[in-house]
Amino acid sequence: MAMNSLPLRHELKFFINEMQYFVLSGILDQLLQRDPNGDEYNEYHIRSCYFDTIQNTAFFDKLAGVQNRDKYRIRIYNFSDQVIKLECKTKAGNLISKRSLSIPKLLCEQLLAGDPTGLETTRSGLLNDVFREMTVNLLRPVVLVDYVREAYLHPAEEVRITFDKQLRTGLWSRDLFDPHVPTIPPFDENVIILEVKYNRMLPAYIRDILSTYCQGAQQSAISKYTWCRRFEGLAETE
């Protein structure tokens, strides 16, 4: 798919501490809409299985800061197989876009087994791309990434602010649907990842709130994917 045909959005990422999280989430809960997918605490669990090529292109391109790159994953929620999303997240300079397709469990298991058979005949551009990457670059599943998400929404500019907590890596497991897969945190301390996504411009009052209550929080090109592969000895993460 041509880069300029994708709907591009801004994405800002920050590491914040627990105190910043408690204050900021309390304020946002009063001002913005809760994610309708959240439970009574406005939380839901996300598990993604990320794919990479035999050369670990997505991993090393991220570390090298390559401006234009793709990352493929399969994502489920609350360990359920009711909604299974195949996604490709595209980085285009300082902007991001995401293509997403709901897939049946049978196709999910086929992709997790590294089998692209039949994808070349589908009418989905995303599945065609996965077929190409699997056959040409040996795209295959490499790591499970688990975390709990708390999200707040604003209709203006489709603002979405998320707190991602309890990040854990499934190391070498590919058992996407097994809630008992052993996982470990990639961080040495308890940190929360704040992500802010919007279309063209972040509303001024939201920007002011973030700058006021996230003082000292360093904006970073955080990648849960690269952090969750830190124990493989590929390279030092950021």
N, C-alpha and C positions, 0 to 999 in steps of 0.2 A: 504494500500500500504506500502511495506517495506520502511523504512527510507532511506536505502542505494540505493534504486532504483530511488530516486528523484534527479533531477538536482539541485544542491545546489549552492547558490550564497552568496556573502558577502553583508551586508547592514549596512551602517553607518548612524546615525541620529544625527542632531544637532539642537538646538534652535539658531536662529540668529536674529539680530535686523534689522531694515529697512535699515540702512546705509550699513551694511554688504551685505544685499541682493542686493541693487542697484549697488554696486561696482562689486560684484561677478557675478551677472547675466549679466552685461554689458560685462565683460571679456569673459564669457563662450559663449555669443552670437556671439562673433567674432571668437572663436576657435572651437566650436563644432557644430553639426547639431541640428537644431530645431526639436522638435517632429512634425511629419507630421499631427498629430491630432489637433494641436493648431490652433487658429485663427490668425488674423493679428498681435496680440500682443503676440503670442505664448502661449496662455492660453486656457484651457477648464475646464468646471465645472464637478466635480465628486460628485455623491451621492451614498453612500453605505448604505445598511441596514444590520447591523451585527446581527448574530444569536448567542445565547448562550444556555447552558443547563439550566434546572430548578434549578440547584445548582450554576449557574453562574460560571462554571468551567473555561472558557476562561478568564473571568475577574480576578478571584482570582489567577489563575495560573500565569497570567501576573504580578500581584502585588507581588507574592511570588518569582518571578524569576525562575519558573520551566523551565528547559532547553529544553525539548521536548514537544511541544504543537501544537495544531491545532486551527485555527480560520476560521469560515465560514461567507461568506457575499454574497450578491447580489449587483451588481454595474451597474449603468447607467451613461451616459455621456450627459451633457447639457440638462438634464431633458427629454431626448428622449427615446422612447421605441424601437428604431430601433436596438440598440445593447444592450443586457442584458446579463451580465456575472455572472454566479455562480462560486464562487471561494473558494478555501481552501488554506489558507496561513499556511505553516508549519514552525515551528521554530525547528531547530536541532542544539543544542549547540549555537555556534556563527554564524551559517549559516541559510539561509532561502530558501524556495522553494515555488512555487505557482502552483497549478493546477487550470485551468480555462476552463469553458465550456459555450459556447453561448446557451442560452435557450429561448424558445418562451415566449411571455407575459403570455399566459394561464398557463404555468407551473410555471412561476414566481409568479403569483397571488395565485396559489395553495400552493406554499411553504410559501408565506407571511401569508397565512391563517393557517399555521401549519399542512397542510395535506400532508402526505407522500405517499398516495395511489398510487400504480403502480410503484413506484421507484424501488422496489425490483426486477422487471422483466427487467429492462433496462440493456444494455451492458456497461454502463458507470460506472467505478469504483467510480468516484466522486459522482454520484447520488446514488449508492449503499451505500456509506458511509453516505450520508445525510439521507437516509432512516433508517440506523442503529441508527444514533444519534437521529433522531426524535422519533423513536419508543422506544429505550432503555433509552436514557438520556433526552428525552423531549426537544430536541433542538427546539428553537423557535425564531422569530425575537424580538430584544430588543431595538435597537436604530438606528436612522438615523444619518449619519455623512456626512456633506457637506463641500466642500472646492474647491478652485480654484487652479489648478496645472499649473505650467510652467516647461517644461522639455527640457533637452539637452542631446544629444546622441553622443557616439563615438563607432565606430565598434570594436576597440580593446578591448577585454575582455567584450564586450557588456556593456560598461559603460553607465549608465543612471543616470543623476543628475537632481533632481527635487526640486522645491521650492513649497511648499504647503502653500497657503495663505487663509485668511478669513475663518478659521476653525469655523464651527458652528454645534451645536447639535440640532437635531429635538426632543429632549426630549422623550416623550412617543408616538409620532406619528409613524405610520408604512406606511404612504401614500407615497410610493416611487416615484410615478410619478406626484405628486402634487407640482408644483413649488412654491405654495403659503403657504406651511406648515410653521407655525411660527417656527423660529430657533433662537438660541442665542449663542454667543461665549462662550466657556468654559474657556477661558483665561481672566485674569483681565487686560491684556495689549496686544497691537498688536505685536505678535511675528510670525515669519515665521519658518516653519520646513524645513530644508535642509536634503534631503536624497540622499545618494550616494550608488548605487548598481553596482556590477561588479562580474565577474566570479572568477578568481583565484588571479589576481594581478591588483592593480590600477596603470595605467601608471604613471611614476614618475613625469612628468611635471604637470599632473592634481593634483596629491597629493601635489606638491609644491604650486600650485595656491591656493588650499583649505587651506593649513596651513598658507599661507601668508595673505590671505584676510579674513580668519575666525578666526583670533587671538582672544582668549578670549571666543570663542564659545565652550560651554561644550558639549562633546559627551554624548548622553543620550539614554537610551532605551525607546524612546518616543513612546507612543501608542495613536493614535488619538481615538481609540475605548474606552480605559479606561478614557481618558480625557472627552469624550463626554457623559460618564455616571456619571460624578462627582456630578450631582445634585440629584442623586437617593438615596444618603445616604448609599451606600453600604460600602464604605471604602474610606479613603483618597487616592487620586491618587499621583503619583510621583511628 
